[in-house]
Amino acid sequence: MEKLNKEISVFKSQPHAMQILLLTNLIYSLVIPVIELFIGAYIIRNSADFSLVMVFQLAQATGIPVTFFLNGLFLKKFPIRKMYSTGMILSSISMALMMLMKDPTVMNVLVAGLIMGFSYGFFWSNRTFLALTSTTNANRNYYYGLETFFSAMAVVIVPAAAGAFIATGRELDWFPGRNTAYHILTGGVFLLTVAASVLLHRAQFKNPAPAPLLFFTFHRLWKKMLGLALLKGIANGYIITAPVMLIMNLVGSEGSLGLIQSLGASITAVLLYILGRKTGPQHRLRIFALGLFLFLAGSAINALLYSAAGVLVFVACLVFARPLLDLAYFPIQLGVTERVAEIEKRNKFTYIFRHELGLYAGRLIGCSLFIVLYHTAGNDWALRYALLIVSGMYLLSLVVARSILNDPAWDEPAKPATVSVNEFKEPIEL
């Protein structure tokens, strides 16, 4: 009890805006596993076409940078809290549209994926900016450690509960239609997004100062960061969708999907919270390396065995690898954004937008690779070897990350400041 009180005291010692942002993200973390796992399962169960899962991912990835750019324009007139809330609620609307489709087609999946991409664009662009402005380099490991702890705990609870709900309801014939359980889950997602939006409005956040978003020349350090974003984007689609496709193909049902995804996640949650509390900027490269090698090891074992046992090992590796990768990657991204914005005297949102374009280029390569392999070499070949190819490519991130962290630009003097009156304007409250 004493230790718990101590951790609560540490949380309360953080800035109020950071506390509200973390609690908002805690609520929304209960939504993300449903979207990531069960939309893919829904598509597979109602179409039996695994490539449609990647079509959804590709459409979603296309919508994200579009709304990143639009969000930059909207922030000149609307408070950032409202734009962040829009992204969260729009995600539940997109899920509802998908669940109303009885027979998913390429066009239907494209439309639903685009809308989900629009929601993620509003959500992630504002979430990244708020994390950047609500934290410092000193408390970022704590922030991301706690946020990742929330996400890991959600991965423990939500998939197991939702999977059991769907599987038991089907087995005991609780629902009149085969998709009724999905519709109920969608209603729960909507309520959670509304609750997160209400909580977010309990804090004041400043909008980024109005400034141009489009630039075509960047500092050397930022070009390296874009390379890291490209590699992350290539792997991103697989990290999200591979467990769904492998489990539905080799293990069986939504119940198995939820249970397997939850195994080991509770241990990961505790581990990540400890890492967030005890590690600092000097440990990020080692944490990143551990996540990369776990992803590669799981992919290699899946390719070697390609069986239910191989899926279990892969998902176990990914449950540990994914949060480790995020815990290291995001503080690096925010640190580079701050440093380059200081050197080049540009709006930080400019770099958030350009980073998303780097991710999109990678997602386009990764998703296209799977779709091509699926339609040329077959479903099993794509599921077995595409992961191994992508995880091997992602390992190059370690070289890029080391180059970023050792770059002399961290000590480079900034350009002389030019102050605009817009820097002192408050966001318009509606």
Secondary structure as GFF3:
##gff-version 3
##sequence-region A 1 430
A	DSSP	alpha_helix	2	12	.	.	.	ID=ss1
A	DSSP	alpha_helix	16	29	.	.	.	ID=ss2
A	DSSP	alpha_helix	32	33	.	.	.	ID=ss3
A	DSSP	pi_helix	34	38	.	.	.	ID=ss4
A	DSSP	alpha_helix	39	47	.	.	.	ID=ss5
A	DSSP	alpha_helix	51	74	.	.	.	ID=ss6
A	DSSP	alpha_helix	80	99	.	.	.	ID=ss7
A	DSSP	alpha_helix	106	134	.	.	.	ID=ss8
A	DSSP	alpha_helix	140	171	.	.	.	ID=ss9
A	DSSP	alpha_helix	180	200	.	.	.	ID=ss10
A	DSSP	alpha_helix	220	250	.	.	.	ID=ss11
A	DSSP	alpha_helix	254	262	.	.	.	ID=ss12
A	DSSP	alpha_helix	265	278	.	.	.	ID=ss13
A	DSSP	three_ten_helix	281	283	.	.	.	ID=ss14
A	DSSP	alpha_helix	284	305	.	.	.	ID=ss15
A	DSSP	alpha_helix	308	344	.	.	.	ID=ss16
A	DSSP	alpha_helix	348	376	.	.	.	ID=ss17
A	DSSP	alpha_helix	379	394	.	.	.	ID=ss18
A	DSSP	alpha_helix	397	405	.	.	.	ID=ss19
A	DSSP	three_ten_helix	408	411	.	.	.	ID=ss20
A	DSSP	three_ten_helix	421	424	.	.	.	ID=ss21
###
